[in-house]
Amino acid sequence: MSNHLDIDKLDRLAEVAVRTGVNLQQGQDLIIMANLSALPLVQRIAVHAYRAGAGLVLPFFTDDAITLARYENAGDHSFDRAPDWFYEGLGRAYKGGAARMAITGDDPMLLAEQDPARVARASKAVSIAAKPAMNPIVGFEVNWNIVAFPGAAWAARVFPDLPVEQAQSRLLDAIYDASRLGGDDPVQNWADHTAELKTRVKWLNDQNFEALQYTGPGTDLRLGLAEGHIWKGGASPALNGVTCQPNIPTEEVFTCPHAYKVDGTVAATKPLAYQGTVIRDIAVRFEAGKIVEATASTGEAVFRDLLAVDDGSSRIGEVALVPHSSPISQSGTLFYNTLFDENASCHIALGQCYADTIQGGSELAEDELKQKGGNQSLIHVDWMMGSDAVDIDGITRTGETVPVMRKGEWAF
């Protein structure tokens, strides 16, 4: 149901994903993880990857009907299993130098009618089994990238009042705009955008704040920053030396919070779509880095289960700053997809930290990372807590207060 989509727009997205996103190198293999609905985009990515000198392009697909077949027909024992052999193979490929691309765009509510306990068990099994494949990504050992395809089911969720084909076309337009693909040279668009992000990164790193203070409706939070934290944003070099743009689109600059130095209250400013449940009006209270109270107007049980996945799932591993004037925010569209919604608002992520947001973090053992404040968890789930009503101050090492954001916009 995607032959009606604008092939020129898909082709431009594929080219930017290969050249700017993953920045595929001569002779490098490319592993692509995608939903079967995204096949038209995967095919265009393969063309541009081989033009860029790819060794092999190796796609792996999921399929919504097969996923549902498991939930509707499998025995209970199936939901505590995941193919560790598969993820071990992917891990070997990344260790051997392969690049990774993921394509998001499947139905965010696919599992809405399934037993949430089974969904949680299956997700946890995958998180455990996938560690060999995810550690090289989290540690930024290889060049990787994620882009979006306007799957029919996803488009119908975002634009429910339109016929499906129109919804897909409109979602492709939204992806195209958010991904800065317009004009004569989208690759140059991304070079310019990265340069702007880097000016914010440099200012924040020069400040070397000890903490951030958030103030807004339902939010009064002091968020400590990890020892040796590094702000990042835009294209960055992976440990293999290849500079890539992991997220297309992206509007954020981000770093590592201190998992044991977060105190106060936070109210979410947008819903969180998680494993088929829309969790609305999240409100939490932190003590010494841990969420000790949590409520939501819908999906509260699912949110509480998320916080209970492991010791690190009720602490945060990422903090990101995004201006309220970002193109995704100004579109007024709720995408029910983290890649987009997180770029509409300042956010925090429950769970695993990114090792490369701490100085020398990629070479540190887990216990050394923890000592600096880096969080460890099977999950990494972003949720939004910024708006035009939220102010953010930086707290210096000497206790001074420096404006960082006012009414959701950069203050420097």
Salt bridges, closest charged atoms under 4 A:
ASP11 OD1 - ARG44 NH2 2.64
ASP11 OD1 - HIS48 NE2 2.97
GLU15 OE2 - ARG19 NH1 2.78
ASP76 OD1 - ARG118 NE 3.32
ASP76 OD1 - ARG121 NH1 3.04
ASP80 OD2 - ARG121 NH2 2.75
ASP107 OD1 - ARG157 NE 3.07
GLU141 OE1 - LYS95 NZ 2.93
GLU165 OE2 - HIS4 ND1 3.95
ASP173 OD1 - LYS9 NZ 2.65
GLU196 OE2 - ARG200 NH2 2.73
ASP206 OD2 - LYS202 NZ 2.79
GLU210 OE2 - ARG222 NH2 3.62
GLU210 OE1 - ARG397 NH1 3.97
GLU227 OE2 - LYS372 NZ 3.55
GLU251 OE2 - ARG180 NH2 3.04
GLU251 OE1 - HIS193 NE2 3.71
GLU252 OE1 - HIS347 NE2 2.88
GLU287 OE2 - ARG285 NH1 2.47
GLU293 OE2 - ARG285 NH2 2.74
GLU300 OE2 - ARG304 NE 3.05
GLU318 OE1 - HIS380 NE2 2.92
GLU342 OE1 - HIS347 NE2 3.39
ASP356 OD2 - LYS232 NZ 2.57
ASP382 OD2 - HIS347 NE2 3.79
ASP382 OD1 - HIS380 NE2 3.77
ASP388 OD2 - HIS324 NE2 3.74
ASP393 OD1 - ARG406 NH2 2.63
